[in-house]
Every structure is written in structure tokens, then in C-alpha cells.
């Protein structure tokens, strides 16, 4: 029988680690977990059967607290060059704290719904997954195709000849295609020519992800002339119940899709859910964003605890599965309790840190903060993957920057993982190997 | 319907063809073609055709210096020109983007009862329309009213507001003694015709049967045409409808007006319908049967019943909430700003 107090102890420990690291910009809990467990051998400090609870708690804390850098420290300037996300726009209007509250409410609602739906999902998901598992490559390819076909052209709204308008609109799609396939080839090379020994295989793609997403974000902050206005702090936020529910349903639905299927990220799930549920206001979008993050990250890891079927999703789950896989109903029930407990703590912790964040965000130098983050990302990459990793990270950063500069989908650099895996699934990887001579 | 709902319909239709399912089980991706076909009508319209529209009048206001009177007069002039010349007159309203990715909102009311065009300039708004406090224009820059010499009619019930992303365009065309106002004239025309679906299907068949020499080219073509048609039928649930048999028909046939295209209930209902069909087809193709129901029970209980419930909610919500809200916005005798403007 598993000791409840010890579970609680390691859950609190995981929460502390998650909260302590997730407020930092550019950090991803999976990268931290990979460095802690694979490079530093952290598993020798925690008994194997408690590692899932430690990880679950760290991931829950991350999915809440990491909303802070996403909202407060990912800002393009207010020129007409960049199209902004709702949270970025809110920050520039002095409403960043309100955006944080809405996202947090979405995150908490997402955690509660995940808890409530868990028994139903335990019955339905195995059926759906078993029926669709032979067609996963079709779903992934379908989502990629839909991403390209449905790209909303921001340009082309100008007076000019039809051809000039067409080309102006399509430069965004062409940039997206370039980013996706260039990232894909980079990911393919990294997978075929690993830069780390097999025992550190999880770290192989880490520099690419850090470059395309974390580092590109930091560089944008450095090149943007960001002036954050004073932020309005409030104790409550008003939104009608139907609007809240629409945002919540959209986020949870997108999160479940992303959690269940490999390679489909929260953003891709949100794209699908957004089309079906159709959240219409920024407030609904912010709520769905918060819910989506929790259900995607936590839901994916939680599949490891499902008593009715066990699939492994996400780096955190893969690392855990290499050490210990939960097998008992008792562990599942405990995990459900931990889900609510840690979500509550993380919600309060985010509120608390958010107050500090919002007061600092107008005072600190964005450039200095970005430089510090950049240095930390370089150190993590170097420690995990060496000089070759830094090289890969630099190329991936460039691709992430192209996506941002052309206002195309920021998720296209995911091609670094999607493209090579899709080639393998469809049995066409050898063709590219021949072309590239590897 | 929204894009992914269409796309999903095509993917689901593909699962009715054993050859396509078999190909997918062998790692093939041909099932994506019917899905792409199901999204194709909107792709053609929004990604290509809209850029070829020629405008006779262009309204391109600045966010910090908008002249509502000039906008109203331009629209009135375009309507009169359509009446007097009998030509198809097109007018484009650009958005007015401001720094911080916000937009100056302006709304156009076609008051056919008074032969008037009312333009009301609003505050800065986010792309979804949330107003930014303290950004209202000065009182003398808020309203513009212009009279047309000739009558006009606007059938599309939704109020016209120019906000974020892309601005709308209008077609003014004389029908008898009235100028008809058509919203987004480039949309749901030739690309939303059953015949266009057959033409694209024929091209697909020629390529896959004779160039690629695909064994199941005919199945793929039929599935793709059905996907294309599904899009047209789904869109017809809404108000705008489509030019169903272009090039035989020349005008859009109004839709069934069950709901608006972005309705959550209608989109989820349609998606549910096609997802459950797809799952059952996967079940039929699997060696282990995970769904223990016979087809009849499954279709009634799992597919049709929830879809019907979602559709019913969607229709009721549309009639009782959305349409009333639009009608209120359109039929209000005077909105506050306009009253103040008239009073001088």
C-alpha cells in the first residue's frame, strides 16, 4: 500500500520545484525535468514509486505559473509590424493583470473539469484511442494540412493590382511553408545524426525546441522597443457564465485532443477546438488558453495513471516510464486528489507571484531580463547537449524568428518533430535520407 | 460552418470508402484529399479569389482622422451609380488599424426606410471587438449621414461593422427599381457550386487515374466531390447561402437561415455527426470490434440524437437571441449618436 503522507510530501516538493522554475521566461518544465533526471541523476533522491507524483505536481505547477511569463514577458512593441496575441494586447493596454486572472480562471476550471471528466474519459478514451490508433498519421497530416490551408492572411489588404495583393497575402503562407519544412529537415538531421549519447536521447531535440520557441521569444523581446504601461490591478474580474463556459469548453476540448494524440500540441488542439466552439472575444480566448495548457500538459501526463489504459505522452511521462509506471487504482485515485490539491496551491501561488510580476514588469529592464534569460538558455543547452547543441539551437532560433517576423503561425517550427515522425510513419523517411545523403 | 467542421466532414466521408481506409492502414495519406476538397470552396474564396475583386469605390480611413460624412457620401454615391448605370458597382471598406494591433471601429447602417446611409465611428477595438476605454472620437467626428437618390434594399440581417482583420466589400446592383446590397460579393459564388465540385473532381480523376495511376482513383474522386458538396450543404444551413449551380445560376440562393456560420452548437453538432460516423467506419474496418452496438442503434443513439439536440439548441438560440439582437441593432429608429447628430 502506498503511503499517503509520503505521496503528499513528494507532491509538495514537486510543486515547489515547478513553482520555483516556471515563472522564469523561456523555461519549459520538460527541459528542466530532462536536465534534473537525465543529466543530474535526480531519481536517486526520490523513491521510484513517488516519482510520478513528484512529476505530476511539477507539471501542474508549471501549467499554472508559466502563464506569467507567457502573459507579462512575451511582448512585441506597439509598432504596426507585429500582430499581437490577446494577452500581449492586454498588457500594452494596461490590462495584463486582468488577462492573467482570466487565464488563471480558465486553468483552474480546466483542472476541475479534468478531475470531473476523468472517470468518463477512463471509459471513452480507450475506445476512441483503440479505434483511431491505426490512423494517427492521417490525423497528424490532416492537422498540418489544415494549418496551412486555413492560415488567415494578414496581408493583402491594400490598394493594388490583384497579383500584388495575392503575392502580398501569400508571403505569409510561403514563410510558413519555409519554416515548417526547414524545421522538419533540421529535426530529421538531428534525429538521424544524434548529438547526444543514446542514454540521453530525450535531450536530442531539446536545443531545437529551446531555439525555435524559447530563444526566438527572447530575441523578439530584445529587438522590440517594449514600453509597458502601468498595469491596473484588480481583485475580481467579471465575465458572463456563457462566455466563461465557451472559453473553458474550447480549452478543455483542445487540450484533450492534444493530450491524447502524440505530436499534436496544445496550440494545434486549440486550433481545432477554436473552429468548433468558436470563442468570439479576447476574454474567452484567454480563458481557453489557460484551460488548454492545464488539460494538455497535465492530461497528457495523467494518462500514465489511467487504470483502464496506459499510454505515454510527453517528455515527462517518457522519463517517468523509464523509471516507474503506476499500476494501481489506488495510485490513480491519489493522483486525482493531487490534481485538485496542487492545482489549488498553484492557483494561489500564481496569484501571489502575479502581483509581484505586475509590479516589477513596469520597472525592470526588459533588455536586461532578456539577456539573463538568454544566458540561462545557452547554459542549459550547453550542459545538456554541448557545442553542437548550441549550433542547432542557433539555426532553430532563426526559424522561430522567421515565423514571428512574417506573422505566420508560431507553431510551424514544430515541423522539427512533426515532419520527421510523419515521414517515418508513412514509410518515406528513406527517400529524404537518400536526398540528404545521410 | 467553420473551416475545421468542413474539413472534418471530408475526412469522415473518406472513411466510407474501403479502398481509402485500406490505403490509410498501409501508411497512405490519400484520405486527406477529400478533406482538402471539403475545405476547398473557402480556400478558393478567401485565399485566392478575394484578391481579384475590383473595386469601383474604396474607403480607406485613418484610425486617428476618420470622416464619417465622407464615408456615408461615398457609399450613397456608389448606390446611386449602380441605379443610374445599371452596372455592378463594388465598394471596399478597409479597416483602420492603430498601433498596438487595435482598430478604429465604424459601422454602416443601410436605412432603406429613409434612403439614408448612416456611418457611426466608434472607439478603438481589439480584433474581436472589445472596446478600448477612453478612445472614442470627438463628438463632431462620430456620425455621418448621406441620402441616396434611389431606393435600396439589404437582405442580409447582420449589421455591418468594420472592425479588425479585414474589411468587407459590398456589391450594389440594380434589381428592378431597387439597388440590392450584397455583402462579400466574392464569397460563395462560383467556388460554392455543385458543378464546380464536379469540375475539380474531374481534374483530380484525370491526374490520379492517368498520371499517378492510382488503383482507387474513382473512389477518391467520388469521396472528394462528396466532400466538396458537403461544404456547400453545410454552408446552406446559414443565411448567405451560395451560388449552387454556377455557371447555370448567376446569383446566390439564400440559405435555410437555421443559424449563423460561427454557431458553436451547429458546428459542434455537425462535427459530432461526422466524428461518430468516422469512428463507426473505423470500427467496421478493425479486427476487434470496440463498439458493441449494431449500426441502426449506433446511428440513432450515438450519431443522430445528439446531433439533433445540438442543432435544435443552435436553431433556438439563433432565433431567440442572435436574430433579435441583430434586428434590434438594425431597426432601432435612432441610435444615440445619430439622434444627437440630427438634433445638431
Interface residues (C-beta under 8 A of the other chain):
Chain A: X78 X79 X80 X82 X83 X84 X86 X88 X89 X92 X93 X127 X128 X130 X131 X132 X134 X135 X137 X138 X141 X142 X145 X146 X149 X150 X151 X152 X153 X154 X156 X157 X159 X162 X165 X166 X169 X170 X173 X246 X271 X272 X275 X276 X277 X278 X280 X281 X282 X283 X285 X425 X426 X427
Chain B: X2 X3 X4 X5 X7 X11 X24 X25 X27 X28 X29 X31 X32 X35 X36 X39 X43 X46 X47 X48 X51 X52 X53 X54 X58 X60 X94 X95 X97 X99 X100 X101 X102 X126 X128 X129 X130 X132 X165 X166 X167 X262 X263 X264 X267 X268 X271 X279 X282 X283 X286 X288 X290 X291
